[in-house]
Amino acid sequence: MGVFGSAHGRWRLVGDVVEFTSLGEDGEFTNYLSQARTLRHDGKVGFARREDLQGERVAWDNVFLKSKP
């Protein structure tokens, strides 16, 4: 499907919120992610952008999960 963009930077966890500080972004990831909320489902931990949350729900394809290297 290709590469839509890239981003790198720093993050910190404040309660259940992940705050991101960008050190470089391009393509579709420019200004894409500044804060996210942590989520737990079926024993997995991930996060979703606050913009994608609808109350306490979020579409599964909008959740970032750790993938195996």
C-alpha atoms as a printed R data frame, in Angstrom:
   type eleno elety resid chain resno       x      y      z
1  ATOM     1    CA   MET     A     1   0.000  0.000  0.000
2  ATOM     2    CA   GLY     A     2   2.985  2.317  0.320
3  ATOM     3    CA   VAL     A     3   4.257  4.855  2.815
4  ATOM     4    CA   PHE     A     4   1.914  7.718  3.621
5  ATOM     5    CA   GLY     A     5   4.406  9.699  5.684
6  ATOM     6    CA   SER     A     6   6.661  9.450  8.676
7  ATOM     7    CA   ALA     A     7   7.149 11.045 12.066
8  ATOM     8    CA   HIS     A     8   9.604 10.858 14.914
9  ATOM     9    CA   GLY     A     9   9.933 12.541 18.256
10 ATOM    10    CA   ARG     A    10   9.396 12.106 21.972
11 ATOM    11    CA   TRP     A    11   6.442 11.064 24.086
12 ATOM    12    CA   ARG     A    12   5.431 11.068 27.732
13 ATOM    13    CA   LEU     A    13   2.575  9.467 29.630
14 ATOM    14    CA   VAL     A    14   0.458 11.742 31.843
15 ATOM    15    CA   GLY     A    15  -2.284  9.681 33.509
16 ATOM    16    CA   ASP     A    16  -4.012  7.905 30.622
17 ATOM    17    CA   VAL     A    17  -2.916 10.482 28.039
18 ATOM    18    CA   VAL     A    18   0.135 10.101 25.793
19 ATOM    19    CA   GLU     A    19   1.611 13.487 24.835
20 ATOM    20    CA   PHE     A    20   3.792 13.593 21.715
21 ATOM    21    CA   THR     A    21   6.474 16.149 20.863
22 ATOM    22    CA   SER     A    22   7.407 16.005 17.215
23 ATOM    23    CA   LEU     A    23  11.016 16.331 16.105
24 ATOM    24    CA   GLY     A    24  10.168 15.714 12.444
25 ATOM    25    CA   GLU     A    25   7.098 14.912 10.340
26 ATOM    26    CA   ASP     A    26   6.255 14.624  6.665
27 ATOM    27    CA   GLY     A    27   3.482 13.490  4.350
28 ATOM    28    CA   GLU     A    28   0.151 12.606  5.940
29 ATOM    29    CA   PHE     A    29   1.711 12.516  9.422
30 ATOM    30    CA   THR     A    30   2.326 16.279  9.494
31 ATOM    31    CA   ASN     A    31   0.355 17.638 12.488
32 ATOM    32    CA   TYR     A    32  -1.376 14.261 12.812
33 ATOM    33    CA   LEU     A    33  -0.657 13.292 16.404
34 ATOM    34    CA   SER     A    34  -0.155 15.499 19.472
35 ATOM    35    CA   GLN     A    35  -2.175 13.666 22.140
36 ATOM    36    CA   ALA     A    36  -3.752 10.243 22.457
37 ATOM    37    CA   ARG     A    37  -5.617  8.279 25.097
38 ATOM    38    CA   THR     A    38  -4.454  4.849 26.208
39 ATOM    39    CA   LEU     A    39  -6.854  1.944 25.657
40 ATOM    40    CA   ARG     A    40  -7.051 -1.664 26.826
41 ATOM    41    CA   HIS     A    41  -8.994 -4.355 25.004
42 ATOM    42    CA   ASP     A    42  -8.695 -8.146 25.007
43 ATOM    43    CA   GLY     A    43  -5.452 -7.975 26.990
44 ATOM    44    CA   LYS     A    44  -3.839 -5.550 24.535
45 ATOM    45    CA   VAL     A    45  -2.715 -2.005 25.274
46 ATOM    46    CA   GLY     A    46  -2.792  0.684 22.618
47 ATOM    47    CA   PHE     A    47  -3.737  4.291 22.079
48 ATOM    48    CA   ALA     A    48  -6.066  6.341 19.910
49 ATOM    49    CA   ARG     A    49  -6.032  9.987 18.922
50 ATOM    50    CA   ARG     A    50  -8.455 12.100 20.919
51 ATOM    51    CA   GLU     A    51  -9.951 13.276 17.605
52 ATOM    52    CA   ASP     A    52 -10.939  9.672 16.804
53 ATOM    53    CA   LEU     A    53 -12.666  8.970 20.130
54 ATOM    54    CA   GLN     A    54 -16.449  9.128 20.268
55 ATOM    55    CA   GLY     A    55 -17.178  9.183 23.981
56 ATOM    56    CA   GLU     A    56 -15.579  6.008 25.289
57 ATOM    57    CA   ARG     A    57 -15.629  4.303 21.871
58 ATOM    58    CA   VAL     A    58 -13.291  4.272 18.913
59 ATOM    59    CA   ALA     A    59 -13.237  2.363 15.642
60 ATOM    60    CA   TRP     A    60 -10.704 -0.485 15.909
61 ATOM    61    CA   ASP     A    61  -8.841  0.650 12.763
62 ATOM    62    CA   ASN     A    62  -8.074  3.982 14.520
63 ATOM    63    CA   VAL     A    63  -6.215  2.257 17.385
64 ATOM    64    CA   PHE     A    64  -2.409  2.094 17.402
65 ATOM    65    CA   LEU     A    65  -1.060 -1.166 18.854
66 ATOM    66    CA   LYS     A    66   2.480 -2.348 19.393
67 ATOM    67    CA   SER     A    67   3.483 -4.666 16.594
68 ATOM    68    CA   LYS     A    68   6.103 -7.363 16.652
69 ATOM    69    CA   PRO     A    69   9.463 -6.299 15.187
